[in-house]
Amino acid sequence: MNEQEQLMDNLLNVDLEIIDVVRELHKGHWDSQSMKEQVGDLLQIRDEMVQKLMS
């Protein structure tokens, strides 16, 4: 697997993790500050990965 394929695979994994955390928030954990921070961190990681993939 080349670097671009690895980045795309990692990006998919981050997207799936974001979806899982958002689902937990949707189930009624809207007041969970740690989950909100986790989503923020994951989105930042995702943005960095997309930038690296595009360069």
Biopython code that builds the backbone (N, CA, C, O; Angstrom):
import numpy as np
from Bio.PDB.StructureBuilder import StructureBuilder

atoms = [
    (1, "MET", "N", (0.852, -1.170, 0.000)),
    (1, "MET", "CA", (0.000, 0.000, 0.000)),
    (1, "MET", "C", (0.901, 1.237, 0.000)),
    (1, "MET", "O", (1.787, 1.373, 0.844)),
    (2, "ASN", "N", (0.663, 2.122, -0.946)),
    (2, "ASN", "CA", (1.494, 3.324, -0.994)),
    (2, "ASN", "C", (0.993, 4.361, 0.018)),
    (2, "ASN", "O", (-0.029, 4.162, 0.676)),
    (3, "GLU", "N", (1.726, 5.461, 0.128)),
    (3, "GLU", "CA", (1.412, 6.471, 1.144)),
    (3, "GLU", "C", (0.020, 7.065, 0.942)),
    (3, "GLU", "O", (-0.699, 7.293, 1.915)),
    (4, "GLN", "N", (-0.367, 7.318, -0.311)),
    (4, "GLN", "CA", (-1.681, 7.898, -0.580)),
    (4, "GLN", "C", (-2.794, 6.927, -0.179)),
    (4, "GLN", "O", (-3.796, 7.340, 0.404)),
    (5, "GLU", "N", (-2.625, 5.657, -0.485)),
    (5, "GLU", "CA", (-3.626, 4.663, -0.095)),
    (5, "GLU", "C", (-3.716, 4.548, 1.418)),
    (5, "GLU", "O", (-4.807, 4.399, 1.970)),
    (6, "GLN", "N", (-2.574, 4.616, 2.090)),
    (6, "GLN", "CA", (-2.558, 4.549, 3.554)),
    (6, "GLN", "C", (-3.279, 5.751, 4.152)),
    (6, "GLN", "O", (-4.042, 5.610, 5.108)),
    (7, "LEU", "N", (-3.037, 6.935, 3.588)),
    (7, "LEU", "CA", (-3.724, 8.135, 4.061)),
    (7, "LEU", "C", (-5.231, 8.018, 3.860)),
    (7, "LEU", "O", (-6.006, 8.391, 4.741)),
    (8, "MET", "N", (-5.644, 7.507, 2.719)),
    (8, "MET", "CA", (-7.076, 7.351, 2.450)),
    (8, "MET", "C", (-7.699, 6.346, 3.410)),
    (8, "MET", "O", (-8.823, 6.547, 3.870)),
    (9, "ASP", "N", (-6.992, 5.276, 3.714)),
    (9, "ASP", "CA", (-7.476, 4.287, 4.669)),
    (9, "ASP", "C", (-7.596, 4.902, 6.063)),
    (9, "ASP", "O", (-8.591, 4.693, 6.756)),
    (10, "ASN", "N", (-6.583, 5.656, 6.466)),
    (10, "ASN", "CA", (-6.628, 6.332, 7.764)),
    (10, "ASN", "C", (-7.753, 7.353, 7.819)),
    (10, "ASN", "O", (-8.411, 7.506, 8.848)),
    (11, "LEU", "N", (-7.972, 8.047, 6.718)),
    (11, "LEU", "CA", (-9.046, 9.033, 6.640)),
    (11, "LEU", "C", (-10.403, 8.366, 6.828)),
    (11, "LEU", "O", (-11.258, 8.889, 7.543)),
    (12, "LEU", "N", (-10.601, 7.236, 6.203)),
    (12, "LEU", "CA", (-11.844, 6.490, 6.369)),
    (12, "LEU", "C", (-12.034, 6.083, 7.827)),
    (12, "LEU", "O", (-13.135, 6.199, 8.365)),
    (13, "ASN", "N", (-10.974, 5.610, 8.463)),
    (13, "ASN", "CA", (-11.064, 5.213, 9.869)),
    (13, "ASN", "C", (-11.426, 6.392, 10.767)),
    (13, "ASN", "O", (-12.226, 6.242, 11.691)),
    (14, "VAL", "N", (-10.848, 7.557, 10.508)),
    (14, "VAL", "CA", (-11.171, 8.749, 11.291)),
    (14, "VAL", "C", (-12.623, 9.141, 11.060)),
    (14, "VAL", "O", (-13.329, 9.483, 12.009)),
    (15, "ASP", "N", (-13.077, 9.094, 9.811)),
    (15, "ASP", "CA", (-14.478, 9.407, 9.513)),
    (15, "ASP", "C", (-15.421, 8.483, 10.276)),
    (15, "ASP", "O", (-16.422, 8.936, 10.830)),
    (16, "LEU", "N", (-15.107, 7.198, 10.306)),
    (16, "LEU", "CA", (-15.950, 6.242, 11.022)),
    (16, "LEU", "C", (-15.948, 6.516, 12.521)),
    (16, "LEU", "O", (-16.978, 6.369, 13.179)),
    (17, "GLU", "N", (-14.821, 6.905, 13.055)),
    (17, "GLU", "CA", (-14.749, 7.227, 14.482)),
    (17, "GLU", "C", (-15.555, 8.485, 14.792)),
    (17, "GLU", "O", (-16.231, 8.551, 15.819)),
    (18, "ILE", "N", (-15.487, 9.483, 13.910)),
    (18, "ILE", "CA", (-16.287, 10.699, 14.078)),
    (18, "ILE", "C", (-17.768, 10.336, 14.092)),
    (18, "ILE", "O", (-18.518, 10.818, 14.941)),
    (19, "ILE", "N", (-18.187, 9.501, 13.169)),
    (19, "ILE", "CA", (-19.586, 9.085, 13.099)),
    (19, "ILE", "C", (-20.004, 8.386, 14.385)),
    (19, "ILE", "O", (-21.091, 8.648, 14.900)),
    (20, "ASP", "N", (-19.165, 7.505, 14.909)),
    (20, "ASP", "CA", (-19.487, 6.800, 16.156)),
    (20, "ASP", "C", (-19.676, 7.767, 17.319)),
    (20, "ASP", "O", (-20.618, 7.623, 18.098)),
    (21, "VAL", "N", (-18.791, 8.748, 17.441)),
    (21, "VAL", "CA", (-18.884, 9.705, 18.545)),
    (21, "VAL", "C", (-20.122, 10.578, 18.385)),
    (21, "VAL", "O", (-20.814, 10.851, 19.366)),
    (22, "VAL", "N", (-20.410, 11.016, 17.170)),
    (22, "VAL", "CA", (-21.598, 11.839, 16.933)),
    (22, "VAL", "C", (-22.863, 11.040, 17.236)),
    (22, "VAL", "O", (-23.827, 11.596, 17.762)),
    (23, "ARG", "N", (-22.876, 9.760, 16.915)),
    (23, "ARG", "CA", (-24.029, 8.913, 17.256)),
    (23, "ARG", "C", (-24.226, 8.844, 18.765)),
    (23, "ARG", "O", (-25.357, 8.909, 19.245)),
    (24, "GLU", "N", (-23.140, 8.713, 19.511)),
    (24, "GLU", "CA", (-23.237, 8.690, 20.976)),
    (24, "GLU", "C", (-23.798, 10.011, 21.492)),
    (24, "GLU", "O", (-24.637, 10.023, 22.393)),
    (25, "LEU", "N", (-23.338, 11.115, 20.927)),
    (25, "LEU", "CA", (-23.876, 12.419, 21.314)),
    (25, "LEU", "C", (-25.365, 12.487, 21.008)),
    (25, "LEU", "O", (-26.143, 13.001, 21.812)),
    (26, "HIS", "N", (-25.760, 11.977, 19.862)),
    (26, "HIS", "CA", (-27.158, 12.004, 19.442)),
    (26, "HIS", "C", (-28.048, 11.172, 20.368)),
    (26, "HIS", "O", (-29.225, 11.484, 20.552)),
    (27, "LYS", "N", (-27.485, 10.120, 20.944)),
    (27, "LYS", "CA", (-28.255, 9.251, 21.839)),
    (27, "LYS", "C", (-28.580, 9.918, 23.171)),
    (27, "LYS", "O", (-29.253, 9.317, 24.009)),
    (28, "GLY", "N", (-28.125, 11.123, 23.378)),
    (28, "GLY", "CA", (-28.490, 11.811, 24.599)),
    (28, "GLY", "C", (-27.339, 12.280, 25.449)),
    (28, "GLY", "O", (-27.541, 12.716, 26.582)),
    (29, "HIS", "N", (-26.146, 12.201, 24.929)),
    (29, "HIS", "CA", (-24.981, 12.651, 25.687)),
    (29, "HIS", "C", (-24.541, 14.044, 25.227)),
    (29, "HIS", "O", (-23.347, 14.333, 25.151)),
    (30, "TRP", "N", (-25.527, 14.907, 24.921)),
    (30, "TRP", "CA", (-25.216, 16.228, 24.376)),
    (30, "TRP", "C", (-24.379, 17.063, 25.331)),
    (30, "TRP", "O", (-23.663, 17.967, 24.899)),
    (31, "ASP", "N", (-24.460, 16.772, 26.631)),
    (31, "ASP", "CA", (-23.732, 17.577, 27.609)),
    (31, "ASP", "C", (-22.330, 17.042, 27.899)),
    (31, "ASP", "O", (-21.643, 17.552, 28.785)),
    (32, "SER", "N", (-21.908, 16.031, 27.169)),
    (32, "SER", "CA", (-20.591, 15.432, 27.397)),
    (32, "SER", "C", (-19.495, 16.292, 26.763)),
    (32, "SER", "O", (-19.286, 16.271, 25.550)),
    (33, "GLN", "N", (-18.809, 17.041, 27.610)),
    (33, "GLN", "CA", (-17.743, 17.919, 27.121)),
    (33, "GLN", "C", (-16.605, 17.109, 26.507)),
    (33, "GLN", "O", (-16.011, 17.523, 25.512)),
    (34, "SER", "N", (-16.302, 15.960, 27.100)),
    (34, "SER", "CA", (-15.195, 15.155, 26.569)),
    (34, "SER", "C", (-15.510, 14.636, 25.169)),
    (34, "SER", "O", (-14.618, 14.559, 24.324)),
    (35, "MET", "N", (-16.772, 14.279, 24.914)),
    (35, "MET", "CA", (-17.141, 13.817, 23.570)),
    (35, "MET", "C", (-17.071, 14.959, 22.571)),
    (35, "MET", "O", (-16.634, 14.768, 21.436)),
    (36, "LYS", "N", (-17.500, 16.147, 22.987)),
    (36, "LYS", "CA", (-17.409, 17.307, 22.098)),
    (36, "LYS", "C", (-15.951, 17.601, 21.756)),
    (36, "LYS", "O", (-15.625, 17.914, 20.611)),
    (37, "GLU", "N", (-15.077, 17.498, 22.758)),
    (37, "GLU", "CA", (-13.653, 17.726, 22.515)),
    (37, "GLU", "C", (-13.081, 16.640, 21.610)),
    (37, "GLU", "O", (-12.229, 16.914, 20.765)),
    (38, "GLN", "N", (-13.551, 15.412, 21.790)),
    (38, "GLN", "CA", (-13.070, 14.309, 20.952)),
    (38, "GLN", "C", (-13.445, 14.547, 19.495)),
    (38, "GLN", "O", (-12.633, 14.317, 18.598)),
    (39, "VAL", "N", (-14.674, 15.009, 19.253)),
    (39, "VAL", "CA", (-15.094, 15.315, 17.883)),
    (39, "VAL", "C", (-14.215, 16.422, 17.309)),
    (39, "VAL", "O", (-13.769, 16.330, 16.165)),
    (40, "GLY", "N", (-13.967, 17.459, 18.089)),
    (40, "GLY", "CA", (-13.109, 18.549, 17.630)),
    (40, "GLY", "C", (-11.715, 18.071, 17.274)),
    (40, "GLY", "O", (-11.163, 18.452, 16.241)),
    (41, "ASP", "N", (-11.147, 17.234, 18.133)),
    (41, "ASP", "CA", (-9.811, 16.687, 17.866)),
    (41, "ASP", "C", (-9.805, 15.833, 16.601)),
    (41, "ASP", "O", (-8.899, 15.940, 15.774)),
    (42, "LEU", "N", (-10.819, 14.989, 16.459)),
    (42, "LEU", "CA", (-10.893, 14.120, 15.280)),
    (42, "LEU", "C", (-11.066, 14.931, 13.999)),
    (42, "LEU", "O", (-10.474, 14.604, 12.970)),
    (43, "LEU", "N", (-11.875, 15.987, 14.060)),
    (43, "LEU", "CA", (-12.056, 16.833, 12.878)),
    (43, "LEU", "C", (-10.751, 17.526, 12.501)),
    (43, "LEU", "O", (-10.446, 17.680, 11.319)),
    (44, "GLN", "N", (-9.987, 17.942, 13.497)),
    (44, "GLN", "CA", (-8.695, 18.572, 13.213)),
    (44, "GLN", "C", (-7.742, 17.566, 12.566)),
    (44, "GLN", "O", (-7.062, 17.887, 11.592)),
    (45, "ILE", "N", (-7.697, 16.356, 13.108)),
    (45, "ILE", "CA", (-6.858, 15.301, 12.523)),
    (45, "ILE", "C", (-7.286, 15.034, 11.090)),
    (45, "ILE", "O", (-6.447, 14.887, 10.200)),
    (46, "ARG", "N", (-8.605, 14.971, 10.869)),
    (46, "ARG", "CA", (-9.135, 14.703, 9.530)),
    (46, "ARG", "C", (-8.717, 15.803, 8.557)),
    (46, "ARG", "O", (-8.277, 15.522, 7.442)),
    (47, "ASP", "N", (-8.858, 17.057, 8.988)),
    (47, "ASP", "CA", (-8.479, 18.185, 8.130)),
    (47, "ASP", "C", (-7.001, 18.122, 7.754)),
    (47, "ASP", "O", (-6.634, 18.381, 6.608)),
    (48, "GLU", "N", (-6.159, 17.778, 8.723)),
    (48, "GLU", "CA", (-4.724, 17.669, 8.448)),
    (48, "GLU", "C", (-4.442, 16.543, 7.456)),
    (48, "GLU", "O", (-3.590, 16.682, 6.579)),
    (49, "MET", "N", (-5.156, 15.434, 7.598)),
    (49, "MET", "CA", (-4.956, 14.309, 6.685)),
    (49, "MET", "C", (-5.402, 14.667, 5.271)),
    (49, "MET", "O", (-4.739, 14.304, 4.300)),
    (50, "VAL", "N", (-6.516, 15.372, 5.153)),
    (50, "VAL", "CA", (-7.003, 15.781, 3.833)),
    (50, "VAL", "C", (-5.998, 16.730, 3.187)),
    (50, "VAL", "O", (-5.710, 16.617, 1.995)),
    (51, "GLN", "N", (-5.466, 17.664, 3.971)),
    (51, "GLN", "CA", (-4.470, 18.595, 3.425)),
    (51, "GLN", "C", (-3.246, 17.838, 2.917)),
    (51, "GLN", "O", (-2.728, 18.136, 1.841)),
    (52, "LYS", "N", (-2.788, 16.860, 3.693)),
    (52, "LYS", "CA", (-1.617, 16.080, 3.287)),
    (52, "LYS", "C", (-1.920, 15.283, 2.018)),
    (52, "LYS", "O", (-1.071, 15.158, 1.137)),
    (53, "LEU", "N", (-3.129, 14.751, 1.937)),
    (53, "LEU", "CA", (-3.535, 13.970, 0.774)),
    (53, "LEU", "C", (-3.601, 14.840, -0.477)),
    (53, "LEU", "O", (-3.264, 14.388, -1.571)),
    (54, "MET", "N", (-4.033, 16.082, -0.315)),
    (54, "MET", "CA", (-4.187, 16.987, -1.453)),
    (54, "MET", "C", (-2.849, 17.553, -1.930)),
    (54, "MET", "O", (-2.755, 18.047, -3.054)),
    (55, "SER", "N", (-1.821, 17.488, -1.094)),
    (55, "SER", "CA", (-0.534, 18.090, -1.488)),
    (55, "SER", "C", (0.318, 17.135, -2.297)),
    (55, "SER", "O", (1.425, 17.489, -2.704)),
]
sb = StructureBuilder()
sb.init_structure("model")
sb.init_model(0)
sb.init_chain("A")
sb.init_seg("    ")
for serial, (resi, resn, name, xyz) in enumerate(atoms, 1):
    if name == "N":
        sb.init_residue(resn, " ", resi, " ")
    sb.init_atom(name, np.array(xyz, "f"), 0.0, 1.0, " ", f" {name:<3s}", serial, name[0])
structure = sb.get_structure()
